[in-house]
Amino acid sequence: MTETTLSSYVKEPLVFAQANFSSNDELFEEVYQKAADLGWVREDFLERIKKREATFPTGIQLMSLGAAIPHTDAEYVLEEFVAVITLQEPVVFKSMEDNSKQVEAQIVFVLGLNQPHAQLEMLQSLMGLLQNESVLSKLLVATTENELISTIKNNHL
């Protein structure tokens, strides 16, 4: 079985460096629109990812910043991807640990995976990344999509 690495799922059309979104809904809509234009997701992907985020929030409060890893069920994804979004201004997500708390996410990974085992492996891989402050800070200061992708690849993520 091949290793599930972030590098193998990150594809340029779905990498956003220093983006501005007013809400997580707006962020989901932008990712959905690009993925749908490419034929990578089913029509109901947007509705399903919003519904899942409302039921199972994915905000994670780290030591110095907030992150989120929203995803939906495998059947809504036609071509696998992980969208990577760094934000100029944080977007609010509810905390996965306590949905009455809010997390101001500065980095978001939208998982578009259609193999259930890959989803679990990717979540584990991303949790490792989120604990690596030096790589995270490099991702957060990247000003272009290419810089973000290079940082991911150069750190063997």
C-alpha positions in Angstrom: 0.0 0.0 0.0 1.4 3.4 -0.9 1.9 6.0 1.8 -0.8 8.7 2.1 1.2 11.9 2.0 -0.1 15.4 1.7 2.2 16.1 -1.3 0.5 13.4 -3.3 -3.0 15.0 -2.8 -2.2 18.7 -3.0 -3.0 20.0 -6.5 -2.4 23.6 -7.5 -6.0 24.6 -8.5 -7.0 24.0 -4.9 -4.1 25.8 -3.1 -4.9 29.3 -1.8 -2.1 31.4 -0.3 -3.1 34.4 1.9 -6.7 34.1 0.9 -9.6 36.2 2.3 -12.9 34.7 3.1 -15.5 36.2 5.4 -16.8 32.8 6.6 -16.2 29.1 6.4 -19.2 28.9 4.1 -17.6 31.3 1.7 -14.4 29.2 1.9 -16.3 26.0 1.2 -18.1 27.6 -1.8 -14.8 28.7 -3.4 -13.2 25.2 -2.9 -16.4 23.5 -4.2 -16.6 25.8 -7.3 -13.0 25.1 -8.3 -13.3 21.4 -7.6 -16.6 21.2 -9.4 -15.2 23.1 -12.4 -12.5 20.4 -12.6 -15.0 17.6 -12.3 -13.5 16.4 -9.0 -16.6 16.5 -6.8 -20.3 15.6 -7.1 -22.9 18.3 -7.2 -23.9 17.7 -3.6 -20.4 18.0 -2.2 -20.9 21.6 -1.0 -24.1 20.8 0.8 -22.6 17.7 2.4 -19.4 19.4 3.6 -21.4 22.2 5.2 -23.7 19.8 6.8 -20.9 17.6 8.1 -19.0 20.7 9.5 -22.2 21.8 11.3 -22.6 18.3 12.9 -18.9 17.4 13.4 -16.9 20.6 13.7 -13.2 20.4 12.7 -11.6 23.5 14.2 -8.4 22.7 16.1 -6.8 25.2 18.5 -3.1 24.8 18.5 -0.6 26.6 20.7 -0.2 29.6 18.6 -2.9 29.4 15.9 -6.1 27.8 14.8 -6.6 25.2 12.0 -9.4 23.3 10.5 -9.7 20.0 8.6 -13.2 19.9 7.1 -14.2 16.9 5.0 -17.2 14.9 3.9 -18.0 11.4 3.0 -16.0 9.6 0.3 -18.9 9.2 -2.1 -19.1 12.9 -2.8 -15.5 13.0 -4.2 -14.7 11.9 -7.7 -11.0 12.9 -7.9 -9.0 12.9 -4.7 -7.5 16.2 -3.4 -6.5 18.1 -0.4 -7.2 21.8 -0.7 -4.7 23.9 1.3 -5.8 27.4 2.3 -3.8 29.9 4.3 -5.7 33.0 5.4 -4.8 36.7 5.8 -7.6 37.0 8.4 -8.7 33.9 10.4 -12.0 32.2 9.5 -14.1 31.0 12.4 -14.8 27.3 12.8 -16.3 25.5 15.8 -13.9 23.5 17.9 -13.8 19.7 17.3 -13.3 19.2 21.0 -16.1 21.5 22.2 -18.5 22.8 19.6 -19.6 25.6 21.9 -16.1 27.1 21.4 -14.8 28.9 18.4 -11.4 28.5 16.7 -10.0 31.2 14.5 -8.4 29.1 11.8 -5.4 30.6 9.9 -4.8 27.4 7.9 -7.5 25.1 6.5 -7.1 21.7 4.8 -10.2 20.6 3.0 -10.1 16.9 2.5 -11.5 15.5 -0.7 -10.7 11.8 -0.3 -12.8 8.9 -1.7 -11.0 6.0 0.1 -12.1 5.7 3.7 -8.6 4.4 4.8 -6.9 7.3 3.1 -9.1 9.7 5.1 -7.9 8.3 8.4 -4.2 8.2 7.2 -4.5 11.8 6.0 -6.0 13.0 9.2 -3.1 11.4 11.1 -0.6 12.9 8.8 -2.1 16.4 9.1 -2.2 16.1 12.9 1.5 15.4 12.8 2.0 18.5 10.6 -0.1 20.6 12.9 2.2 19.8 15.8 5.3 20.9 13.7 5.5 24.6 14.5 8.4 25.4 12.2 6.8 23.9 9.1 3.4 25.5 10.0 5.0 28.9 10.3 6.6 28.4 6.9 3.2 27.6 5.4 1.6 30.6 7.0 4.1 33.1 5.6 4.1 31.7 2.1 2.8 34.4 -0.2 2.2 32.3 -3.3 0.6 29.0 -4.1 3.9 27.7 -5.5 5.6 28.6 -2.3 3.0 26.7 -0.3 3.3 23.6 -2.5 7.2 23.8 -2.4 7.1 23.9 1.4 4.8 20.9 1.6 7.0 18.9 -0.9 10.3 20.1 0.6 9.3 18.9 4.1 8.2 15.5 2.8 4.6 16.0 3.9 
